[in-house]
């Protein structure tokens, strides 16, 4: 058995797990999962992150409530601007259609 016949290990660049590959069959003969990373070092950090997420969620909700309160005004202004633009645009600038050329 030569050196090229020996299984070799490769680390997955995506997940960090170790794969043992047989060079002859090119099959994975062993797999060792990457160690799981802790999201937080202690409960204090986890609680702080949850409080920050709650505050962010409340802020986003308050912004959406404000946007809904002003929605009618914004829509009215957008409509008025569209009507004004439509009145200012001459009717001769319409694109030609196939049946217009007949």
N, C-alpha and C positions, 0 to 999 in steps of 0.2 A: 504494500500500500504506500503510494507516494504522497508527497506533500499536497498535491492538487486533489487527492482523494479524500482529504480530511475535511470534515464540516467546518464552516467558518461562521462567525457571528457578525451580524449587521444590525446597527441601531436604526430604527425607523425615525426619519427626520420629522414626521408629523406628530407622533404620539410619544416617542422616546422609548418604546419597548424594544427589547433585544430579541432578534430572530436568529435562530441557528439554521443555516441552509446547507443542504447536501449538494456539493458541487457536481456530482454525477447526474442525479435526477433533477436537480434545481428545485427541489421541494423543501418547504419549511419543515424541519423535523422537531423543532422546539421553539417555544415562545415564552418569554418572560415579560409580563406587563410592567410598564413604567410605574414607579412609586407614585401614589396619589399625593397631590399637593394640598396642603391645608389652605383653606380660603382665608382664615383668620388665625392669629396666634392665640387669642384668648377670647373669652366671652365678652369682655369689655369692648373690644374692637368690633365684634359682631353686633352688639347692641347699638354701638355708635353708628355703624353702617345702616342698620335698620331704621334708626331715627332719622338719618339723613335721607334715606329713600322715602320715608313717610313725608318729610318736609318737602321734598322735591315733587312728590305726587300731589300733595295739597296745593302747591304753587301752580302746577300745571292745570289742576282742576279749577282753581280760581281764575286763571287766565282764560280758560274755555268758557266759564260762566260770564266773564266780562265781554268776551267776543260775542256770545249769544245775545247779551243785552243790547249791543250796538249793531247787531246784524241788520235790523230793519233800516237803520240810518245809512249804513254802508251800501246796502242793496239799492236804496232809493237814489243815493248819489251816483252809483255806478250806472243805473238806468238812465238818469238825467244826462249824464255824460255821453252815454251811447246814443240817446236821442239827439243831442246837440251835434254830435259827430255825424250822424246820419243826415241831418238837415244841411250840414255844411258840405257834404260830399255831393258833387254833381252826379246826376243820373247818367250822364254820357260815359262815365268811366266803368261801366259794367263790362265784364269780359264777354267776348263774342262766343256764341254757342254754335254748334254745327248747323242747326236749322235756321239761324239768323243769316247764314250765307246763301241760302237758297233763293 
